[in-house]
């Protein structure tokens, strides 16, 4: 289990049961049971798509994460509503050697 971190109303943490190829991102709100937030093991059928970076807006309501397909250095960046887990905007493609940061909120 990774160190927990707080974003908005949720506490997030990474966890791997020892049989998974990649760590799963969980979240919990208050005393509620943890739920899966992002599971990179389900991003592709052959499990070759991995989670790169994960960042949240200042208020924790929006997240952006990068994925790498087939071990490539080229990444896609996906912007998502953190509460509903729905993709908000178009996916950025062909991003190489770049982090994700937010301008204001």
Buried (B, 14 or more C-beta within 10 A) or exposed (E): EEEBEEBBEBBBBBEEEEEEEBBBBBBBEEEEEBEEBBBBBEBEEEEEBBBBBBBBBEEBBBBBBBBBEEEEEEBBBBBBEBBEEEEEEEEBEEBEEEEBEEEEE
